[in-house]
Amino acid sequence: MKIAILGSGNGGCTAAADWALLGHEVYLWDFEQFKDNIAGINAKGGIQAQGAIEGFGKLAYAGHDLQKTLNQADFIQVIGPAYATDAFAKACKPYLKKGQIVCVSPSSGAGAIKFKNALGVNIEDDSFIISEISTLPYACRVKTPGEVEVFLKLTGGLYLAALPAKYTEKVYDIFKLAYPRASMANSLFMTMLQTGNTIIHPSVTLLNAGRIESTKGDFYFYEDGATPATGRLMEALDNEKLVLSDVLEAGIIRDTKIKLDQGYNAEESYETGYRTAPGFKGIKAQSNLDTRYMNEDVGYGLVFLSDLGRRFGVPTPVTDAVILVASIIMKRDYKKEAALTLSSLGLGDYSLEQLKRLFNR
């Protein structure tokens, strides 16, 4: 199959290597601002993976020609942070053909909806099959351009949903070729909200902010940073999300449970499970605070949870407090920016029952 990977960051490069090692024809594309990543891959002729995935993935193409990348692609995997989804979709708009399958990976920013909006098609339109997954299938880092270290490829706890929902099984039949332990979600709400990033990254970052600034990230994010106190903040955030899930009928799984399924954690504990997690071992902290751990996971993820809670009558005091503290230390107002809300998605006038009808399989 021809697989198009959009994005040359940690996840994009790992996915490209993975699909190539599985015998597929892989085309990797990114914007020209990431020309160094692309040049490094072309210099090697592909991507060398080590760790949970081992081997050299030879690519059919790596470059900046999006028309060539998308042409007759059987599966298009868009891999990047939430704030890049619009840019990817707008870049694809002139070249995407009706019936092609896109998977936004992951969907921490309501990826399928945002992608459709940026294409300029109605959310219920089925000309393009746009899907999303609940979390990135890997814990990984690019070591140098053309070389990735894969700490973990998920062993479970990975969910996929399509928009419209009736196409979920069709997308899943392709997706499972690389991710056989993935599952079909019953609701798009699940893939939008299941990611643990929104409870983990802000908690560890905020409670280790001084350490990040003073050491420039010279410590292990999980092993050193995910202390028992940090775990208690994660738990409080997760508890609010679980209450919201019940109202939305999203079927969210408690994060400590799903981390066992995914292979990250070895014990079902907020206080100790993340710092002892084999799947997080060896991951260094970020070098500064101005990263996606704040700008994506607070600015999009937690703001969206707060907005859903306000709209559907679920109190979110801990979520709101974390957004406030993050806004103070980052000198920006994440709530006022409203990067991800029902209104920004064009769903402000939808009732809960209408959303369930649209999102549930």
ZAMI-732796 format. One record per residue (C-alpha): residue in three letters; x, y, z. Coordinates in steps of 0.1 Angstrom, whole numbers, plus 5000, padded with zeros to 4 digits. Layout:
<sites>
alaXYZ/...
</sites>
This chain:
<sites>
met500050005000/lys501050364995/ile501250535029/ala501650915031/ile503051055063/leu502751425069/gly505151555095/ser508851495101/gly508951525138/asn509251245164/gly506051065156/gly506151125119/cys509550985114/thr508850685137/ala505650605118/ala507350635085/ala510050395096/asp507450155110/trp505250135079/ala508350105057/leu509749815078/leu506349645074/gly506849645037/his504749945026/glu505650225001/val506050525023/tyr506150895012/leu507151145039/trp506251515035/asp506751825056/phe506752205052/glu509952365038/gln510752515072/phe511652165083/lys514052115054/asp516952005077/asn514851705088/ile514051615052/ala517651655041/gly518951435069/ile516451165059/asn517351185022/ala521051175031/lys520450835047/gly517850715022/gly515350645049/ile515050635087/gln517050415111/ala514950305141/gln516250155173/gly514650045205/ala511149905205/ile511249915167/glu514549805151/gly515749835116/phe516250075086/gly513050195069/lys513850275033/leu511450545021/ala510050584986/tyr510150964990/ala510951235015/gly510451595005/his508251905001/asp506151804971/leu502751744987/gln500951664954/lys503451374948/thr503051254983/leu499251244983/asn498751114948/gln496950784949/ala497850744986/asp495850465002/phe496250605037/ile497350945049/gln498650985084/val498951345097/ile501251355127/gly501851675146/pro500751885175/ala497252015178/tyr498152365166/ala499552225133/thr496352055122/asp494852355104/ala498052415085/phe498352055073/ala494652055062/lys495052375042/ala498152245026/cys496251925016/lys493152105003/pro494252144966/tyr495451784963/leu493251564984/lys490951344963/lys487451254973/gly487350914991/gln490950935004/ile491450845040/val493151075064/cys494050995100/val494951275124/ser497451135149/pro496851205177/ser493551385183/ser494351585214/gly492951885195/ala489751745180/gly491851665149/ala489251515126/ile486851815131/lys489552075127/phe490851905096/lys487451905080/asn486852265090/ala490152365074/leu489252175042/gly486052385041/val483652095041/asn480652045064/ile481351835094/glu478751575082/asp480151565047/asp481451225037/ser483451325005/phe486651285025/ile487051015052/ile488751195081/ser489650995112/glu491651035143/ile493350835170/ser493350885208/thr497150905213/leu500350875194/pro501150505189/tyr504750555201/ala506950705228/cys509850825207/arg512351085199/val514351195169/lys518051155178/thr519351305146/pro517551365112/gly517051015098/glu517450835132/val514750775158/glu514850615192/val511550425200/phe511050385237/leu507650205232/lys505150105205/leu501850075223/thr500649725232/gly497049835235/gly494950125247/leu494950295212/tyr491550395198/leu490450515164/ala487250685153/ala486150835119/leu484051125109/pro481351035098/ala481350755124/lys480050495099/tyr483450485083/thr485350385114/glu485550015105/lys486750095070/val489650305083/tyr490450055110/asp490949785084/ile493949975071/phe495150115104/lys495449775120/leu498049665094/ala500549875114/tyr498749885147/pro497149545152/arg496449605189/ala494449925182/ser490649925188/met487650105173/ala486250375195/asn482550385201/ser482550765200/leu484651055186/phe484451205221/met486650915233/thr489450985208/met489251355215/leu489451315253/gln491250985261/thr494851115257/gly496751125290/asn498851415278/thr496451675292/ile496751535327/ile500451435327/his502351705308/pro500952015326/ser501151845360/val504851745357/thr505752075340/leu504152305364/leu505352135395/asn508852115381/ala508952465364/gly511752595385/arg513852285378/ile513252305341/glu514352675340/ser517352625362/thr518652305346/lys517452365310/gly515752025313/asp518751835326/phe516651565344/tyr514351285334/phe510751405330/tyr509051105344/glu511650925366/asp512651245384/gly509651475378/ala506551245383/thr506751245421/pro503851145443/ala502651505447/thr502651535409/gly500751215407/arg498051345430/leu497551645407/met497251415377/glu494651205396/ala492551515404/leu492551625367/asp491751275355/asn488851245380/glu487251555365/lys487651415330/leu486051085340/val482951265353/leu482751465321/ser483151135301/asp480050985319/val477951285308/leu479151265272/glu478950885271/ala482550895258/gly483750575275/ile486950725288/ile489250485306/arg491150595338/asp494650695327/thr496450465352/lys494450165337/ile495050255301/lys498750305307/leu498949945317/asp497149845285/gln499450055264/gly502649915280/tyr503850245295/asn503250175332/ala503849865352/glu501649955381/glu498250115384/ser499150415406/tyr499150795400/glu501750855428/thr504350605416/gly503250445383/tyr504650715360/arg508050755376/thr508550375375/ala507050325341/pro509250125317/gly507650295287/phe508750645299/lys512250545311/gly515050765297/ile512951055284/lys514551385293/ala512651695303/gln512051985279/ser514752255279/asn512252545285/leu508552595294/asp507452725260/thr506652385245/arg503652185235/tyr503452045270/met501952385279/asn500752545247/glu499052225234/asp498152035265/val496852335284/gly495952575256/tyr494052315236/gly493452005258/leu492552155292/val490752455278/phe488552215257/leu487752005288/ser486852325307/asp484652445279/leu482852105277/gly482352115314/arg480852465314/arg478652375285/phe477252055299/gly477152135336/val480251945349/pro482352145374/thr486052155365/pro487752345394/val491152165392/thr491252195354/asp490452565357/ala493152615384/val495852455363/ile494852665333/leu495152975355/val498552895369/ala499852795335/ser498553125320/ile500353315348/ile503753155343/met503553165305/lys502353535305/arg499353445283/asp495653385288/tyr494853035275/lys491153065283/lys490853395265/glu492753265235/ala490052985233/ala492152785209/leu489852485212/thr486252515222/leu482952395208/ser482352735193/ser485852745176/leu484952405161/gly481652535147/leu479652325172/gly478452595195/asp474852555185/tyr474852175187/ser472952005216/leu474551715235/glu472151475218/gln473051605184/leu476751565191/lys476151205203/arg474351125171/leu477151265150/phe480051115170/asn478750775182/arg479350465161/
</sites>
